[in-house]
Amino acid sequence: MKYRIPIVFGFAVSAMLLFAPPLSALRQVRGERGAPPAASPQTVAPIDLTGYWVSLVTDNWSYRVLTPPKGDYLYLPLNAEARRVANAWDPAKDEAAGEQCKGYGPVGVMRMPTRLHIAWQDEKTLKLEADTGTQTRLLHFGPPEPPTGPRTWQGYSVAEWQLSGNGRGRGSEAPRPGTGSLKVTTNQMRPGYIHKNGVPYSENAVLAEYFTIVSDRGVTYLVDTLMLEDPKYLIQSFVRSAQFKKQSDATGWDPIPCSAK
């Protein structure tokens, strides 16, 4: 008698193991309910790009504030064909063709005197608006989806967070804020202008940008480093940067249309 209970118990356990579904099946039935959902790009953002920003024109003032005269492309890495196109620039012709925004693609508008408004359109898409030229860029996180429809001035932008070496945290820790950057790669652009005076880039051009945040004496700055590759018109990369100062509100926000001149 003293062995009856252990024998019955052992039989019950054996039966449970025999007829119990495998662990993988349980996981499928449960749908991995215990696993937390994957964090969205908005949730894991190491830096905060949202808000209103005003551009700081600290270099190349004559190219960024004014439209340079035709043929003024000194120090730009242009090949002979690009110089030929630039020398044929005709703003009246651009306006007549409805292409007065050729200088307001991401290569040009990010370096113009402008204000930016950056906000999350959804948890995987940053929306960047520039009041100069009334332009809107969408920065898409996640696997790129082939764009449909015709090319646009702003093209199709794929975004990804990049963490600096000391910002990754330990184990399951979240990244420490302020220790990363945003990389944006843009293609599918309509042919446009690097500078408004007709210096061209082609529809095959690819623009890489790195957005970083810098704080100094209580002031927050946004730095956008741009690198344009275009084998049709450039003999090497076109590299520039643009700086913006964060504003507390929308003061000064004044959308204006594109101008070819």
C-alpha positions as CSV (number, residue, x, y, z in Angstrom):
1,M,0.0,0.0,0.0
2,K,2.7,2.4,0.8
3,Y,3.8,2.3,-2.9
4,R,0.3,2.8,-4.4
5,I,0.3,6.6,-4.3
6,P,3.7,7.0,-5.9
7,I,2.8,4.5,-8.6
8,V,-0.5,6.2,-9.4
9,F,1.2,9.6,-9.4
10,G,4.0,8.4,-11.7
11,F,1.4,6.9,-14.1
12,A,-0.5,10.3,-14.2
13,V,2.7,12.2,-14.9
14,S,3.6,9.7,-17.7
15,A,0.2,10.1,-19.2
16,M,0.4,13.8,-19.1
17,L,3.8,13.8,-20.9
18,L,2.5,11.2,-23.4
19,F,-0.5,13.1,-24.5
20,A,0.7,16.7,-23.9
21,P,1.4,18.7,-27.1
22,P,5.0,19.7,-27.7
23,L,6.2,23.1,-26.5
24,S,6.4,24.4,-30.0
25,A,2.7,23.7,-30.5
26,L,1.8,25.5,-27.3
27,R,3.8,28.5,-28.5
28,Q,1.9,28.4,-31.8
29,V,-1.5,28.2,-30.0
30,R,-0.6,30.9,-27.6
31,G,0.9,33.1,-30.3
32,E,3.9,33.8,-28.1
33,R,1.7,35.9,-25.9
34,G,4.4,36.3,-23.3
35,A,6.8,37.9,-25.7
36,P,6.8,41.7,-25.8
37,P,6.0,43.4,-29.1
38,A,9.0,44.6,-31.1
39,A,9.8,48.2,-30.2
40,S,9.0,50.8,-32.9
41,P,11.5,53.2,-34.3
42,Q,9.7,56.0,-32.5
43,T,10.1,54.2,-29.2
44,V,13.8,53.4,-29.5
45,A,14.9,56.8,-31.0
46,P,18.2,57.7,-29.4
47,I,17.8,61.4,-30.2
48,D,14.7,63.6,-30.5
49,L,14.5,65.4,-33.9
50,T,10.9,66.6,-33.4
51,G,10.0,70.2,-33.1
52,Y,10.6,73.5,-35.0
53,W,14.1,74.4,-36.2
54,V,15.6,77.5,-37.9
55,S,18.5,77.2,-40.3
56,L,21.9,78.8,-39.4
57,V,23.7,80.0,-42.6
58,T,27.3,79.8,-41.4
59,D,29.1,79.1,-44.6
60,N,28.7,79.6,-48.4
61,W,26.4,82.5,-47.7
62,S,26.4,83.7,-51.4
63,Y,25.3,80.3,-52.6
64,R,22.7,79.6,-49.9
65,V,21.0,83.0,-49.4
66,L,21.1,84.3,-52.9
67,T,20.7,82.6,-56.3
68,P,24.3,82.6,-57.8
69,P,24.7,83.9,-61.3
70,K,24.8,81.5,-64.2
71,G,28.1,79.7,-64.5
72,D,29.1,80.3,-60.9
73,Y,30.0,76.7,-59.7
74,L,33.5,77.2,-58.4
75,Y,34.8,74.4,-56.1
76,L,32.0,72.0,-57.1
77,P,33.1,68.5,-58.3
78,L,31.3,68.7,-61.7
79,N,32.3,66.9,-64.9
80,A,32.1,68.5,-68.3
81,E,28.5,67.5,-69.0
82,A,27.4,69.1,-65.7
83,R,29.1,72.3,-66.6
84,R,27.4,72.3,-70.0
85,V,24.0,71.9,-68.4
86,A,24.7,74.6,-65.8
87,N,25.9,77.0,-68.4
88,A,22.5,76.5,-70.2
89,W,20.4,77.3,-67.2
90,D,17.3,79.3,-68.0
91,P,15.0,80.1,-65.0
92,A,12.2,81.4,-67.3
93,K,12.2,78.1,-69.1
94,D,12.0,76.2,-65.8
95,E,9.0,78.3,-64.8
96,A,7.3,77.8,-68.2
97,A,7.7,74.0,-67.8
98,G,6.3,74.0,-64.2
99,E,9.7,73.0,-62.8
100,Q,10.4,76.0,-60.6
101,C,11.0,73.6,-57.7
102,K,14.1,72.0,-59.3
103,G,16.3,73.7,-56.7
104,Y,14.1,72.6,-53.8
105,G,14.9,68.8,-53.7
106,P,16.5,67.5,-50.5
107,V,20.0,68.5,-51.7
108,G,19.0,72.1,-52.1
109,V,16.3,72.8,-49.6
110,M,18.1,71.5,-46.6
111,R,20.8,74.2,-47.2
112,M,18.5,77.1,-47.9
113,P,17.5,79.7,-45.3
114,T,14.4,77.8,-44.0
115,R,12.6,76.6,-41.0
116,L,11.9,72.9,-40.4
117,H,9.0,71.2,-38.6
118,I,9.7,67.6,-37.8
119,A,7.1,65.2,-36.3
120,W,6.2,61.6,-36.3
121,Q,3.6,60.9,-38.9
122,D,3.3,57.4,-37.4
123,E,5.6,55.2,-35.3
124,K,7.6,54.2,-38.4
125,T,7.6,57.5,-40.4
126,L,9.2,60.9,-39.6
127,K,7.6,63.8,-41.4
128,L,10.0,66.7,-42.2
129,E,8.5,69.9,-43.5
130,A,10.4,72.9,-44.9
131,D,8.6,76.3,-45.1
132,T,10.9,77.4,-48.0
133,G,9.3,76.1,-51.1
134,T,6.6,74.4,-49.0
135,Q,8.3,71.0,-49.3
136,T,7.6,67.8,-47.3
137,R,9.8,64.8,-46.8
138,L,8.8,61.5,-45.4
139,L,11.6,59.4,-43.8
140,H,10.6,55.7,-43.7
141,F,12.0,53.2,-41.2
142,G,12.0,49.5,-41.8
143,P,12.4,47.5,-45.0
144,P,12.1,49.8,-48.0
145,E,9.0,49.5,-50.1
146,P,9.3,50.2,-53.8
147,P,7.7,53.6,-54.4
148,T,4.8,53.7,-56.8
149,G,4.0,56.5,-59.2
150,P,6.3,59.0,-60.7
151,R,9.5,60.3,-59.2
152,T,9.1,63.4,-56.9
153,W,11.3,66.3,-56.0
154,Q,11.9,64.8,-52.5
155,G,12.3,61.2,-53.7
156,Y,12.0,58.2,-51.4
157,S,13.9,58.2,-48.1
158,V,14.8,55.2,-46.0
159,A,15.8,56.0,-42.4
160,E,17.7,54.0,-39.7
161,W,19.0,54.8,-36.3
162,Q,22.7,54.5,-35.7
163,L,24.0,54.2,-32.1
164,S,27.4,55.5,-31.1
165,G,29.8,53.0,-29.4
166,N,29.0,54.2,-25.8
167,G,25.2,54.5,-26.3
168,R,24.1,50.9,-26.7
169,G,23.5,50.2,-23.0
170,R,24.1,46.8,-21.4
171,G,22.1,43.7,-21.8
172,S,18.5,44.6,-22.2
173,E,19.0,48.3,-21.3
174,A,17.6,50.8,-23.7
175,P,20.0,53.1,-25.6
176,R,21.0,56.1,-23.6
177,P,19.4,59.3,-25.1
178,G,21.5,61.7,-27.1
179,T,24.1,59.0,-28.2
180,G,23.2,58.3,-31.8
181,S,22.3,59.7,-35.1
182,L,19.8,59.2,-37.9
183,K,21.0,58.0,-41.3
184,V,18.7,58.8,-44.3
185,T,19.3,57.5,-47.8
186,T,17.3,59.1,-50.6
187,N,16.8,58.0,-54.2
188,Q,14.0,58.1,-56.8
189,M,14.4,61.9,-57.0
190,R,13.4,63.9,-60.0
191,P,16.4,65.5,-61.7
192,G,17.1,68.7,-59.8
193,Y,19.7,71.4,-58.9
194,I,22.4,71.3,-56.3
195,H,22.3,75.1,-56.4
196,K,19.4,77.1,-57.8
197,N,21.6,78.4,-60.7
198,G,21.2,75.2,-62.7
199,V,24.0,73.0,-61.2
200,P,22.4,69.6,-61.9
201,Y,22.0,66.2,-60.3
202,S,20.4,63.4,-62.2
203,E,17.5,61.0,-61.5
204,N,20.1,58.3,-60.6
205,A,21.7,60.4,-57.9
206,V,21.7,59.0,-54.3
207,L,21.8,61.3,-51.3
208,A,23.0,60.0,-47.9
209,E,22.4,62.2,-44.8
210,Y,23.4,61.9,-41.1
211,F,21.3,63.9,-38.6
212,T,22.9,64.5,-35.2
213,I,22.0,66.6,-32.2
214,V,24.4,68.9,-30.4
215,S,23.7,70.8,-27.2
216,D,25.8,73.8,-26.1
217,R,25.0,76.2,-23.1
218,G,21.3,75.2,-23.1
219,V,20.8,75.6,-26.8
220,T,20.1,72.5,-29.0
221,Y,21.3,72.3,-32.6
222,L,20.6,69.9,-35.4
223,V,23.4,69.1,-37.8
224,D,22.6,67.6,-41.2
225,T,25.6,66.2,-43.1
226,L,24.8,65.6,-46.8
227,M,26.7,63.4,-49.2
228,L,25.5,63.3,-52.8
229,E,26.7,60.6,-55.3
230,D,25.9,61.1,-59.0
231,P,28.1,59.3,-61.6
232,K,26.3,61.2,-64.4
233,Y,27.4,64.7,-63.3
234,L,29.9,64.5,-60.4
235,I,33.5,63.3,-60.5
236,Q,33.4,62.7,-56.7
237,S,31.0,63.1,-53.8
238,F,29.4,66.4,-53.1
239,V,29.6,66.8,-49.3
240,R,28.2,69.7,-47.3
241,S,26.5,70.3,-44.0
242,A,23.6,72.4,-42.7
243,Q,22.9,73.5,-39.1
244,F,19.6,74.3,-37.4
245,K,18.8,75.8,-34.1
246,K,15.8,74.5,-32.1
247,Q,12.9,76.8,-31.5
248,S,10.4,76.6,-28.6
249,D,7.4,77.1,-30.9
250,A,6.4,77.8,-34.5
251,T,7.4,81.5,-34.4
252,G,8.5,82.7,-37.9
253,W,7.0,79.7,-39.7
254,D,6.1,81.1,-43.1
255,P,5.6,78.7,-46.0
256,I,6.4,80.2,-49.4
257,P,6.2,78.7,-52.9
258,C,9.2,77.6,-55.0
259,S,10.9,80.2,-57.2
260,A,13.1,79.5,-60.1
261,K,15.1,82.7,-59.7
